[in-house]
Amino acid sequence: MIHQYKLNGYNIVLDVYSASVHVTDDLAYDAIHLIDSGMSEEAATEELRTMHPEASAEELADTFADIHELTEQGKLFTKDVYEKTAGYLKQQSTVVKALCLLVAHTCDLNCSYCFASQGKFHGKEGIMTIETAKRAIDFLVENSGNRRNLEVDFFGGEPLLNFELCKETVAYARSIEKAHNKNFRFTLTTNGVKLTDEVIEWANKECYNVVLSLDGRKEVHDRFRVDRAGRGSYDRIVPNFQKFVESRGDKSYYMRGTFSHYNTDFTNDIFHMADDLGFSELSMEPVVTDPSSPSALTEEDLPVLYEQYEILAKDMLRREKDGKPITFYHYMIDLEHGPCVYKRVSGCGSGTEYMAVTAWGDLYPCHQFVNDPEYKLGNIWDGVQHENIRDEFKECNVYSRPECKECWARMYCAGGCAANALHATGDIHGVYEYGCKLFRKRMECALMMKVAEAEMAQEADEEA
């Protein structure tokens, strides 16, 4: 499968199954397209003579010779060798490697677009006890097999409403990890309201990553991210975030924002966070909500959003050239070392390798399924009791979705988010098409950036 597109002055050709990315001249770009459309080399040559009358016979011959060489090297027109192993790979997964601990089913903000119903997950408020948290750690150890690196996310609601538990949970995990030959990596996701000096010191010591919720410009952020009295939170949290990031050093963090129909010009929110607030690790997610909501993204928004992603990619390249780079989560791809075939086919591992634990110890495939009775897996004391649900998630891969069959981006998204698919189609094997459209555009921009970065590196080497 081949995907071709033009962006930022580059003719880009992606060979989907080898993940090879090629930058071509116009002649080769059109030649590849004609061959990919089923045309014979002889017919393609005649067509190219019409399309490129300036091309000599030698140039045409050289172009096809290059195409043949790349094909023989397995970098062009490669076949799909993953489909037969897709189901088998995920069926072999029997270990749990990560838990999302919902330590607080409550929040000190009242964001109307919150998928978790202001932290209550469409249920009742609640706070996890230390007994439940410790048992969750034990459950993870018991079900992790020989895997050494284990991940635990402190999530909510707002997890800092149960900060003492977070501290005690980490201390407990550290006390047992050597005996079990495990290494715990903790992540904290917070809205920043209670990001005190004590929390900052603890997070810098214990948390592998910290996710900070900020939607960008004050007027954008304060439209949705308000407290229960309806007051915006921007002025309270930004100083906390700036203090935290300044103290963070080289440890991981990122700002996670949400854009909606009200701020389709979301690059201005990213640039505000980078230029005005000094944050360099950034993410901006499209809102996923009821289509009838005023904040829901529409089909009419798509051209604007596509343009925004291009604006962002080009600006990031400018910043990199100027020596002041920023990171955008969705543009982080590794063309040389990953992801592995298993990840490309199977995705995030929700319901199999990754599970969410409620404040009362119930297990769900991930935080977006919490309190859906059809997707309760079991609990941390008795384990997974509904194997049929876990088996359904084991079968959830890019090849289980017929709609993905002709999609060039499927080896990058692994079929997309099961929760988004469920909410959009009523089936975890469905496809959230709007999200797919945005994902494909992000991937085109990300690949273009890799091409440009390689070009910049080559120019730097030549100048050295």
C-alpha positions as CSV (number, residue, x, y, z in Angstrom):
1,M,0.0,0.0,0.0
2,I,1.3,3.4,-1.0
3,H,0.2,6.9,0.3
4,Q,1.3,10.0,-1.6
5,Y,0.8,13.6,-0.7
6,K,2.4,17.1,-1.1
7,L,3.1,19.3,1.8
8,N,5.4,22.2,2.5
9,G,7.1,21.9,-0.8
10,Y,7.8,18.1,-0.5
11,N,6.5,15.3,-2.6
12,I,6.2,12.5,0.0
13,V,5.6,8.8,-0.7
14,L,4.9,6.5,2.2
15,D,5.2,2.8,1.8
16,V,2.8,1.7,4.4
17,Y,3.9,-1.8,5.4
18,S,7.7,-1.1,5.4
19,A,7.1,2.3,6.9
20,S,9.7,3.7,4.4
21,V,9.3,7.4,3.6
22,H,10.6,8.8,0.3
23,V,10.9,12.3,-1.0
24,T,10.8,12.4,-4.8
25,D,10.8,14.8,-7.7
26,D,7.6,15.4,-9.7
27,L,8.5,12.7,-12.3
28,A,9.1,9.9,-9.8
29,Y,6.0,11.0,-7.8
30,D,3.8,10.6,-10.8
31,A,5.5,7.4,-11.9
32,I,4.8,5.8,-8.5
33,H,1.2,6.9,-8.6
34,L,0.7,5.4,-12.1
35,I,2.2,2.1,-11.2
36,D,0.3,2.0,-7.9
37,S,-3.0,2.6,-9.9
38,G,-2.3,-0.6,-11.8
39,M,-0.8,0.7,-14.9
40,S,2.0,-1.2,-16.6
41,E,5.4,0.3,-16.9
42,E,5.1,0.7,-20.6
43,A,1.7,2.5,-20.3
44,A,3.0,4.6,-17.4
45,T,6.0,5.6,-19.5
46,E,3.7,6.8,-22.3
47,E,1.6,8.7,-19.8
48,L,4.6,10.3,-18.2
49,R,5.8,11.6,-21.6
50,T,2.6,13.5,-21.8
51,M,2.7,14.7,-18.2
52,H,6.4,15.6,-18.3
53,P,7.3,16.4,-21.9
54,E,10.6,17.9,-20.7
55,A,11.8,14.5,-19.4
56,S,14.3,12.7,-21.5
57,A,14.1,9.0,-22.3
58,E,17.2,8.5,-20.0
59,E,15.4,10.3,-17.1
60,L,12.4,8.1,-17.5
61,A,14.5,5.0,-17.6
62,D,16.4,6.1,-14.5
63,T,13.2,6.8,-12.6
64,F,11.8,3.3,-13.2
65,A,15.2,1.8,-12.3
66,D,15.1,3.6,-9.0
67,I,11.6,2.4,-8.4
68,H,12.7,-1.2,-9.2
69,E,15.6,-0.9,-6.8
70,L,13.5,0.4,-3.9
71,T,11.0,-2.4,-4.6
72,E,13.6,-5.1,-4.5
73,Q,15.0,-3.6,-1.2
74,G,11.6,-3.9,0.4
75,K,11.1,-0.2,0.6
76,L,8.3,0.3,-2.0
77,F,5.2,-1.6,-2.9
78,T,5.7,-4.0,0.0
79,K,3.0,-6.5,0.9
80,D,1.1,-6.8,4.2
81,V,2.8,-9.5,6.2
82,Y,1.1,-8.6,9.5
83,E,-2.6,-9.6,9.0
84,K,-2.0,-13.4,9.6
85,T,-0.3,-12.7,12.9
86,A,-2.5,-9.9,14.2
87,G,-5.0,-11.9,16.3
88,Y,-2.3,-14.3,17.4
89,L,0.0,-11.6,18.7
90,K,-2.6,-10.1,21.0
91,Q,-4.0,-13.5,22.1
92,Q,-0.6,-14.2,23.6
93,S,-0.7,-11.3,25.9
94,T,-1.4,-12.6,29.4
95,V,0.3,-10.0,31.6
96,V,-0.9,-6.7,33.0
97,K,1.8,-4.0,32.7
98,A,0.0,-0.8,33.7
99,L,-2.9,0.4,35.9
100,C,-4.8,3.6,36.0
101,L,-5.7,4.3,39.6
102,L,-8.8,6.5,40.0
103,V,-7.8,7.6,43.4
104,A,-10.5,10.3,43.5
105,H,-14.0,10.1,42.0
106,T,-14.4,13.8,42.5
107,C,-12.9,17.0,41.3
108,D,-12.4,20.6,42.4
109,L,-13.2,21.8,38.9
110,N,-16.5,21.5,37.0
111,C,-15.5,21.3,33.3
112,S,-18.7,20.8,31.2
113,Y,-16.9,18.8,28.5
114,C,-15.4,16.3,31.0
115,F,-15.8,12.8,29.7
116,A,-15.7,11.6,33.4
117,S,-18.8,13.6,34.4
118,Q,-16.7,16.0,36.6
119,G,-14.8,13.1,38.0
120,K,-17.7,11.0,39.1
121,F,-17.6,8.8,36.0
122,H,-21.4,9.0,35.8
123,G,-21.6,7.4,39.2
124,K,-21.1,8.5,42.8
125,E,-18.3,10.5,44.4
126,G,-15.7,8.5,46.2
127,I,-12.1,8.4,47.5
128,M,-9.8,5.4,47.2
129,T,-8.5,4.0,50.5
130,I,-4.9,3.0,51.1
131,E,-6.0,-0.6,51.5
132,T,-7.5,-0.6,48.0
133,A,-4.4,1.2,46.6
134,K,-2.0,-1.3,48.1
135,R,-4.1,-4.2,46.9
136,A,-4.1,-2.7,43.4
137,I,-0.2,-2.6,43.5
138,D,-0.2,-6.3,44.6
139,F,-2.7,-7.2,41.8
140,L,-0.4,-5.6,39.3
141,V,2.7,-7.4,40.6
142,E,0.8,-10.7,40.7
143,N,-0.4,-10.4,37.1
144,S,2.7,-8.9,35.5
145,G,4.5,-12.1,34.9
146,N,8.2,-11.6,34.2
147,R,7.7,-8.1,33.1
148,R,10.0,-5.8,35.2
149,N,8.9,-2.3,34.3
150,L,5.4,-1.5,35.5
151,E,3.4,1.7,35.2
152,V,0.9,3.3,37.5
153,D,-1.1,6.4,36.7
154,F,-2.7,8.6,39.4
155,F,-5.9,9.8,37.8
156,G,-9.3,11.1,38.7
157,G,-11.3,13.3,39.0
158,E,-8.5,15.2,40.5
159,P,-5.9,12.8,42.2
160,L,-4.4,15.6,44.3
161,L,-7.7,15.6,46.3
162,N,-6.2,12.3,47.6
163,F,-2.6,13.3,47.7
164,E,-1.7,11.5,50.9
165,L,-2.8,8.2,49.3
166,C,-0.7,8.9,46.3
167,K,2.4,9.3,48.5
168,E,1.6,6.2,50.6
169,T,1.0,4.1,47.4
170,V,4.4,5.1,46.0
171,A,6.1,4.3,49.2
172,Y,4.4,0.9,49.4
173,A,5.4,0.1,45.8
174,R,9.0,1.1,46.4
175,S,9.1,-1.1,49.5
176,I,8.2,-4.2,47.5
177,E,9.7,-3.7,44.1
178,K,13.1,-5.1,44.7
179,A,11.7,-8.3,46.3
180,H,9.6,-8.9,43.2
181,N,12.2,-7.6,40.7
182,K,10.0,-4.8,39.5
183,N,10.5,-1.2,38.7
184,F,7.5,1.1,39.1
185,R,7.1,4.2,37.0
186,F,4.4,6.6,38.2
187,T,2.5,9.3,36.3
188,L,0.3,12.1,37.8
189,T,-2.4,13.9,35.8
190,T,-3.6,17.1,37.5
191,N,-5.6,20.2,36.9
192,G,-3.0,22.2,39.0
193,V,-5.4,23.7,41.5
194,K,-3.6,21.9,44.4
195,L,-0.1,21.8,42.9
196,T,1.6,22.9,46.1
197,D,5.4,23.0,46.8
198,E,5.0,19.7,48.6
199,V,3.4,18.1,45.6
200,I,6.0,19.5,43.3
201,E,8.9,18.2,45.4
202,W,7.2,14.7,45.6
203,A,6.4,14.6,41.9
204,N,9.9,15.6,40.9
205,K,11.2,12.8,43.0
206,E,8.7,10.0,42.3
207,C,6.9,10.7,39.0
208,Y,8.3,9.5,35.7
209,N,5.9,11.8,33.9
210,V,3.4,14.5,34.9
211,V,0.4,15.7,32.8
212,L,-0.8,19.2,33.4
213,S,-4.2,20.2,32.1
214,L,-4.3,23.6,30.4
215,D,-6.4,24.6,27.4
216,G,-4.3,27.6,26.3
217,R,-5.3,31.2,26.3
218,K,-7.1,32.5,29.4
219,E,-10.4,33.1,27.6
220,V,-10.3,29.7,26.0
221,H,-9.3,27.9,29.2
222,D,-11.8,29.7,31.4
223,R,-14.7,28.9,29.1
224,F,-14.9,25.3,30.3
225,R,-12.3,24.8,33.1
226,V,-14.2,26.4,35.9
227,D,-14.7,25.6,39.6
228,R,-18.1,24.7,41.1
229,A,-18.8,28.4,41.6
230,G,-18.3,29.0,37.8
231,R,-15.0,30.9,38.2
232,G,-12.2,30.3,35.7
233,S,-9.1,28.5,36.9
234,Y,-6.5,30.0,34.6
235,D,-5.1,32.6,37.0
236,R,-4.9,30.0,39.9
237,I,-3.1,27.2,38.0
238,V,-0.7,28.9,35.6
239,P,1.7,30.1,38.3
240,N,1.6,26.6,39.8
241,F,2.4,25.1,36.4
242,Q,5.2,27.6,35.8
243,K,6.8,26.9,39.1
244,F,6.5,23.2,38.6
245,V,8.1,23.2,35.1
246,E,10.9,25.5,36.2
247,S,11.7,22.9,39.0
248,R,11.3,19.9,36.7
249,G,14.7,19.9,35.1
250,D,15.0,17.3,32.4
251,K,12.2,15.1,33.7
252,S,9.2,14.4,31.6
253,Y,6.0,16.5,31.7
254,Y,3.6,17.8,29.2
255,M,0.7,20.3,29.0
256,R,-2.4,18.6,27.8
257,G,-5.1,20.9,26.4
258,T,-8.5,20.3,24.7
259,F,-9.7,22.2,21.7
260,S,-13.4,22.4,20.7
261,H,-15.6,24.1,18.2
262,Y,-15.0,27.4,20.1
263,N,-11.2,27.4,19.5
264,T,-10.6,25.7,16.2
265,D,-7.6,28.2,15.9
266,F,-5.9,26.0,18.6
267,T,-2.4,26.8,17.4
268,N,-2.8,30.2,19.1
269,D,-3.3,28.3,22.3
270,I,-0.2,26.2,21.7
271,F,1.8,29.3,20.8
272,H,0.5,31.1,23.9
273,M,1.6,28.2,26.1
274,A,5.0,28.2,24.4
275,D,5.8,31.9,23.9
276,D,3.9,33.6,26.7
277,L,4.1,31.0,29.4
278,G,7.3,29.2,28.6
279,F,6.1,25.6,28.2
280,S,7.8,23.4,25.6
281,E,6.2,20.0,26.0
282,L,2.7,20.3,24.6
283,S,-0.4,18.4,23.6
284,M,-3.7,19.6,22.3
285,E,-6.5,17.0,22.0
286,P,-9.8,17.3,20.0
287,V,-12.8,17.3,22.2
288,V,-14.8,14.1,22.1
289,T,-18.4,14.8,23.1
290,D,-22.0,14.4,22.2
291,P,-22.4,15.7,18.6
292,S,-25.4,17.8,19.8
293,S,-23.1,19.7,22.2
294,P,-22.3,23.3,21.2
295,S,-18.6,22.5,21.9
296,A,-18.6,19.5,19.5
297,L,-16.4,19.7,16.4
298,T,-18.2,19.7,13.1
299,E,-17.5,18.7,9.5
300,E,-17.3,22.4,8.7
301,D,-14.4,22.7,11.2
302,L,-12.3,20.2,9.4
303,P,-10.6,22.4,6.8
304,V,-9.7,24.9,9.5
305,L,-8.3,22.1,11.7
306,Y,-6.3,20.7,8.8
307,E,-4.8,24.1,8.2
308,Q,-4.0,24.5,11.9
309,Y,-2.0,21.3,12.0
310,E,0.0,22.5,9.0
311,I,0.6,25.9,10.6
312,L,1.8,24.2,13.7
313,A,4.2,21.8,11.9
314,K,5.8,24.6,9.8
315,D,6.2,26.8,12.9
316,M,7.8,23.9,14.9
317,L,10.3,23.5,12.1
318,R,11.1,27.2,12.3
319,R,11.6,27.0,16.0
320,E,13.9,24.0,15.6
321,K,15.9,25.9,13.0
322,D,16.2,28.8,15.4
323,G,17.4,26.5,18.2
324,K,14.2,26.9,20.3
325,P,12.2,23.7,19.7
326,I,8.9,22.7,21.2
327,T,7.4,19.2,21.3
328,F,3.9,18.4,20.2
329,Y,2.8,15.0,21.5
330,H,1.0,14.0,18.2
331,Y,4.0,14.7,16.1
332,M,6.3,12.4,18.0
333,I,7.1,9.5,15.7
334,D,10.2,7.4,15.4
335,L,10.8,6.2,11.9
336,E,13.8,4.1,12.7
337,H,13.1,2.3,16.0
338,G,9.4,2.0,16.6
339,P,6.8,1.3,17.5
340,C,7.2,-2.5,17.3
341,V,4.9,-4.7,15.1
342,Y,2.9,-5.7,18.2
343,K,2.1,-2.0,18.9
344,R,1.4,-1.2,15.3
345,V,-1.2,-3.9,15.1
346,S,-2.7,-4.1,18.6
347,G,-2.6,-0.5,20.0
348,C,-2.7,0.6,23.6
349,G,-3.5,-2.7,25.3
350,S,-6.7,-1.5,27.1
351,G,-8.6,-4.4,28.7
352,T,-5.6,-6.7,28.4
353,E,-2.3,-5.2,29.4
354,Y,-3.7,-2.0,30.8
355,M,-6.7,-1.6,33.2
356,A,-8.4,1.1,35.3
357,V,-9.1,0.6,39.0
358,T,-11.9,2.5,40.6
359,A,-11.9,3.9,44.1
360,W,-13.7,0.7,45.2
361,G,-11.3,-1.6,43.4
362,D,-13.4,-2.5,40.4
363,L,-11.5,-3.2,37.1
364,Y,-12.4,-1.7,33.7
365,P,-10.6,-1.8,30.4
366,C,-9.6,1.8,30.8
367,H,-10.7,5.0,32.5
368,Q,-13.2,5.8,29.7
369,F,-15.2,2.6,30.4
370,V,-15.6,3.1,34.1
371,N,-19.1,2.5,35.4
372,D,-20.3,1.0,32.2
373,P,-21.7,-2.3,33.5
374,E,-21.1,-4.1,30.2
375,Y,-17.4,-3.5,30.6
376,K,-16.7,-4.3,34.2
377,L,-13.9,-6.9,34.1
378,G,-13.8,-7.9,37.8
379,N,-12.0,-6.4,40.8
380,I,-8.5,-6.3,42.3
381,W,-9.3,-9.0,44.9
382,D,-10.8,-11.7,42.7
383,G,-9.1,-10.7,39.5
384,V,-10.6,-10.7,36.0
385,Q,-13.9,-12.5,36.3
386,H,-15.4,-11.7,32.9
387,E,-12.9,-13.3,30.6
388,N,-15.2,-12.8,27.7
389,I,-14.7,-9.0,28.0
390,R,-10.9,-9.4,28.1
391,D,-11.1,-11.7,25.1
392,E,-13.2,-9.2,23.2
393,F,-10.4,-6.6,23.8
394,K,-7.8,-9.2,22.7
395,E,-9.5,-9.4,19.4
396,C,-9.6,-5.6,19.1
397,N,-6.9,-4.8,16.6
398,V,-6.5,-2.9,13.4
399,Y,-7.5,-6.0,11.4
400,S,-10.8,-6.4,13.3
401,R,-12.1,-3.2,11.8
402,P,-13.2,-3.6,8.2
403,E,-13.3,0.2,7.8
404,C,-9.5,0.3,8.3
405,K,-8.7,-2.1,5.5
406,E,-7.9,0.6,2.9
407,C,-6.5,3.3,5.4
408,W,-2.9,4.2,4.9
409,A,-2.5,5.3,8.5
410,R,-3.6,2.1,10.1
411,M,-0.1,0.9,11.0
412,Y,0.3,4.1,13.1
413,C,-3.0,4.2,14.9
414,A,-3.6,0.4,15.3
415,G,-7.2,1.0,14.7
416,G,-7.7,3.9,17.0
417,C,-9.2,4.2,20.5
418,A,-11.7,1.5,21.5
419,A,-13.5,3.9,23.9
420,N,-14.0,6.5,21.2
421,A,-15.2,3.8,18.8
422,L,-17.7,2.6,21.4
423,H,-19.1,6.1,22.0
424,A,-19.3,6.9,18.3
425,T,-20.6,3.6,16.9
426,G,-21.7,1.5,19.9
427,D,-19.0,-1.1,19.2
428,I,-15.4,-1.2,20.4
429,H,-14.5,-2.6,17.0
430,G,-16.1,0.4,15.2
431,V,-14.4,3.4,13.9
432,Y,-14.6,7.0,15.1
433,E,-14.3,8.5,11.6
434,Y,-14.0,12.1,12.7
435,G,-11.0,11.2,14.9
436,C,-9.5,9.2,12.0
437,K,-9.6,12.3,9.7
438,L,-7.7,14.3,12.2
439,F,-5.3,11.5,12.9
440,R,-4.4,11.1,9.2
441,K,-3.7,14.8,8.9
442,R,-1.5,14.8,12.0
443,M,0.4,11.9,10.6
444,E,1.0,13.7,7.3
445,C,2.3,16.7,9.2
446,A,4.5,14.5,11.4
447,L,6.0,12.6,8.5
448,M,6.7,15.9,6.6
449,M,8.5,17.2,9.7
450,K,10.7,14.1,9.7
451,V,11.6,14.8,6.1
452,A,12.4,18.4,6.8
453,E,14.4,17.6,9.9
454,A,16.5,15.0,7.9
455,E,17.1,17.7,5.2
456,M,18.2,20.2,7.9
457,A,20.5,17.6,9.4
458,Q,22.1,16.9,6.0
459,E,22.6,20.6,5.3
460,A,24.3,21.0,8.7
461,D,26.6,18.1,8.0
462,E,27.5,19.6,4.6
463,E,28.3,23.0,6.2
464,A,30.4,21.4,9.0
